[in-house]
Amino acid sequence: MYSGLFYRTARMVGDGIQPVYVFDGPPPRFKKLVIQHRAEVRVQARIRWEEALAEGDVKKARKYAQSALSLTQEMIANCKKLLTHMGLPYVSAPSEGEAQAAAMAARGDVWAASSQDFDSLLFGSPRLVRNLTISGRRKLPNKDVYMEISPLIVELPEILTSLGISQQELVLLGMLVGTDYNEGGIAGIGPKRGLALVKGKRTPEEAMESLDWDFDVDYNEIFDFFLHPPFSEDYRIAFNPPDAGAIRGLLCAEFEFSEQRVNKALAQMKGTIRGKQTDLTAWAGS
């Protein structure tokens, strides 16, 4: 985990990108069942990971290792410490990190929200960047096939205009096809049918009138949460030169990272912190 955070971030900074990290706070209460399900998935993945290790099947073990990982408060604290040593700001969200990042983008304090999840758009981020840290070749799940991955910029106003819908209708569409709070969406509803169903609708009651909402959460709660999520205005975004000694002390001394590789990443970061964010349009090739 620390390896991915450090080396991917160093690469981004070396490319002229200045990231602001957002850490999740307590999730909304109606996410409880989803969290329980994900915890059960991690338990099963850990069992399979341990079985693969016992069998000496490294390839299989690697497959389940990431799914078995769960973050501890100590891990999160170390990530924040590492970012501080790297001279990069972070924000602790009062609830969902994506909602916080969307609010910061909407306020113009950052250029975009970056996530693999389209929920950032439902929270109102005017711009979403996907694949920011996974550009290059990526192996497809369960296949010996690789595909090229490059950053993708999604502009919310263009999406709304092209679909001919409002932000409220976009949230309703997301709820029909599935969000983090009703995973999988409503059976039999795909993007095309969902779009037709939400056009002209302003409330969840109107959109769900002829549908079977089979989730243990009130759809009004999800709808209101996306449109009015909690976020903090108490943050400061400042970029500083990386503290090479502190980074080596944390990564090399405590976590036994290769000092040579760490130094190489530090050299990549050197002289790239400029004090304010710039847009990613040219870098992303969009």
C-alpha positions in Angstrom: 0.0 0.0 0.0 2.7 2.5 1.0 4.7 1.5 -2.1 1.8 2.3 -4.4 1.1 5.6 -2.7 4.7 6.7 -2.8 5.8 5.6 -6.2 2.6 6.4 -8.1 2.4 9.8 -6.4 6.1 10.5 -7.2 5.4 9.7 -10.8 2.4 12.0 -10.9 4.4 14.8 -9.3 7.2 14.2 -11.7 4.7 14.6 -14.6 3.7 18.0 -13.2 0.5 16.9 -11.5 -0.1 18.2 -7.9 -2.5 15.9 -6.1 -4.5 16.7 -3.1 -5.5 13.5 -1.3 -8.9 13.1 0.4 -9.5 10.6 3.2 -12.9 9.1 4.0 -14.7 10.0 7.2 -17.5 7.9 8.7 -19.8 6.6 6.0 -23.6 7.4 6.0 -25.6 5.0 8.1 -27.4 3.6 5.1 -24.2 2.3 3.7 -24.0 -0.3 6.6 -25.2 -3.3 4.6 -22.8 -2.5 1.7 -19.9 -2.3 4.1 -20.9 -5.6 5.8 -21.0 -7.3 2.4 -17.5 -5.9 1.4 -16.1 -7.1 4.8 -17.5 -10.6 4.1 -15.8 -10.5 0.6 -12.5 -9.6 2.2 -12.8 -12.5 4.7 -13.4 -15.0 1.9 -10.5 -13.5 -0.1 -8.2 -13.8 2.9 -9.2 -17.5 3.3 -8.4 -18.2 -0.4 -5.1 -16.1 -0.1 -4.0 -18.3 2.8 -4.9 -21.5 1.0 -3.0 -20.4 -2.1 0.1 -19.6 0.1 -0.1 -23.0 1.7 -0.3 -24.6 -1.7 2.7 -22.5 -2.9 0.6 -21.0 -5.7 2.1 -17.5 -5.8 0.0 -16.4 -8.8 -3.2 -17.4 -7.1 -2.1 -15.8 -3.8 -1.4 -12.5 -5.6 -4.9 -12.6 -7.1 -6.6 -12.6 -3.7 -4.1 -10.5 -1.8 -5.4 -7.1 -2.7 -9.1 -8.1 -2.1 -8.1 -9.4 1.3 -6.5 -6.1 2.4 -8.3 -3.9 5.0 -7.0 -0.6 6.1 -6.2 0.1 9.8 -6.1 3.4 11.5 -2.3 3.0 11.8 -2.0 2.5 8.0 -4.0 5.6 7.4 -1.9 7.6 9.8 1.2 6.5 8.1 -0.2 7.4 4.7 -0.9 10.9 6.0 2.6 11.1 7.5 4.1 10.1 4.1 2.1 12.7 2.2 3.2 15.4 4.7 6.9 14.3 4.2 6.3 14.5 0.4 5.0 18.1 0.8 1.5 17.2 -0.4 -1.7 18.3 1.2 -4.5 16.0 2.3 -8.1 16.7 3.5 -10.0 14.5 6.0 -13.6 14.4 4.9 -16.5 14.4 7.4 -18.1 11.6 5.5 -17.5 10.2 1.9 -14.2 11.3 0.4 -15.7 11.5 -3.1 -18.3 14.0 -1.9 -15.5 16.1 -0.3 -13.4 16.0 -3.5 -16.5 17.0 -5.6 -17.2 19.9 -3.4 -13.6 21.1 -3.6 -13.7 20.9 -7.4 -17.0 22.7 -7.5 -15.6 25.5 -5.4 -12.6 25.8 -7.8 -10.1 24.8 -5.1 -8.9 21.8 -7.2 -9.1 21.3 -10.9 -10.9 18.0 -10.8 -11.9 15.1 -8.7 -10.0 11.9 -9.5 -11.6 8.5 -8.9 -12.5 5.3 -10.7 -16.0 5.7 -9.5 -18.5 7.8 -11.4 -20.3 8.7 -8.1 -18.1 11.8 -8.1 -20.3 13.2 -10.9 -23.4 12.4 -8.9 -21.9 14.4 -6.0 -21.6 17.3 -8.5 -17.9 17.4 -9.4 -17.7 19.5 -12.6 -14.9 17.4 -13.8 -13.8 13.8 -13.2 -10.4 12.2 -14.0 -10.3 8.4 -14.3 -7.3 6.2 -14.6 -5.0 8.8 -13.2 -2.7 6.3 -11.4 -3.1 3.3 -13.6 -2.1 4.5 -17.0 -0.1 2.2 -19.1 -0.6 -1.5 -19.7 -3.1 -3.3 -17.4 -3.8 -7.0 -17.1 -7.5 -7.9 -17.5 -8.9 -9.9 -14.6 -8.5 -13.7 -14.9 -6.9 -13.4 -18.3 -3.4 -13.2 -19.7 -4.4 -10.3 -21.8 -3.2 -6.7 -21.4 -4.9 -3.5 -22.6 -3.6 0.1 -22.8 -5.0 2.4 -20.1 -4.8 6.2 -20.3 -6.3 9.0 -18.2 -9.8 10.0 -19.1 -11.4 13.4 -18.4 -15.2 13.5 -18.0 -16.8 16.9 -18.0 -20.1 17.0 -16.1 -21.7 19.9 -18.1 -21.0 18.0 -21.3 -22.6 14.8 -19.9 -25.7 16.6 -18.8 -26.0 18.5 -22.1 -25.4 15.4 -24.3 -28.0 13.3 -22.3 -30.5 16.2 -22.1 -30.9 15.8 -18.3 -30.4 17.8 -15.1 -28.2 17.0 -12.2 -31.2 15.6 -10.3 -32.0 13.3 -13.2 -28.4 12.2 -13.4 -28.6 11.2 -9.7 -31.8 9.3 -10.3 -30.2 7.5 -13.3 -27.3 6.5 -11.1 -29.6 5.1 -8.5 -31.5 3.1 -11.1 -28.3 1.5 -12.5 -26.5 1.2 -9.1 -24.4 3.3 -6.7 -22.2 2.6 -3.7 -25.4 2.6 -1.6 -27.5 0.2 -3.8 -25.0 -1.9 -5.6 -26.1 -3.6 -8.8 -29.0 -1.2 -9.2 -32.6 -2.2 -10.1 -32.9 -5.6 -11.9 -33.5 -5.2 -15.6 -32.5 -1.5 -15.7 -29.5 -0.6 -17.8 -28.2 2.9 -18.8 -30.5 3.2 -21.9 -33.7 2.2 -20.2 -32.8 4.1 -17.1 -32.2 7.3 -19.1 -35.6 7.1 -20.6 -37.2 6.5 -17.2 -35.6 9.5 -15.5 -36.2 12.2 -18.1 -38.7 14.7 -16.9 -38.6 13.3 -13.3 -37.7 15.5 -10.4 -38.1 13.2 -7.4 -37.3 9.5 -6.5 -41.0 8.8 -6.1 -41.6 9.8 -9.7 -38.7 7.7 -11.0 -39.5 4.6 -8.9 -43.3 4.7 -9.4 -43.5 1.6 -11.5 -40.3 0.0 -10.3 -39.4 -2.5 -7.6 -36.9 -0.8 -5.2 -35.6 -4.0 -3.5 -33.0 -2.4 -1.1 -33.0 -1.9 2.6 -32.5 1.8 2.4 -34.9 4.7 1.6 -34.3 6.0 -1.9 -35.0 9.5 -0.7 -32.0 9.3 1.7 -29.7 8.3 -1.2 -31.1 11.1 -3.4 -30.7 13.8 -0.8 -27.3 12.6 0.2 -26.0 12.9 -3.4 -27.5 16.4 -3.8 -26.6 17.7 -0.3 -23.6 15.7 1.0 -21.7 16.7 4.1 -18.3 18.3 3.3 -15.8 20.4 5.2 -14.8 23.9 4.2 -12.0 23.9 6.8 -9.0 22.9 4.8 -5.9 24.4 3.5 -4.2 23.4 0.3 -0.4 24.1 0.3 2.4 22.4 -1.5 5.9 22.2 -0.1 9.3 20.7 -1.1 9.6 17.0 -0.2 11.6 16.2 3.0 13.9 13.5 1.5 15.4 12.6 4.9 12.0 12.1 6.5 10.8 10.0 3.6 13.8 7.8 3.8 13.4 7.5 7.5 9.8 6.3 7.2 10.1 4.1 4.1 13.6 2.7 4.3 14.1 2.5 8.1 10.6 1.5 9.1 9.3 -0.4 6.1 12.6 -1.6 4.5 12.1 0.0 1.1 15.0 0.0 -1.3 16.9 3.3 -0.6 18.2 3.3 -4.2 14.7 3.1 -5.6 13.4 5.7 -3.1 16.2 8.1 -4.1 15.3 7.6 -7.8 11.7 8.6 -7.0 12.8 11.6 -5.0 14.9 12.7 -7.9 11.8 12.5 -10.1 9.9 14.8 -7.8 12.7 17.3 -7.4 11.8 20.8 -8.6 8.3 20.0 -9.6 6.3 21.5 -6.7 5.1 24.9 -8.1 2.5 26.0 -5.5 -0.7 25.8 -7.4 -2.6 23.2 -9.5 -2.6 23.3 -13.2 -5.2 21.5 -15.4 -4.5 18.0 -16.8 -5.9 18.4 -20.3 -2.7 18.3 -22.2 -1.2 15.6 -20.0 -4.2 13.4 -20.3 -4.3 13.8 -24.1 -7.9 15.0 -24.1 
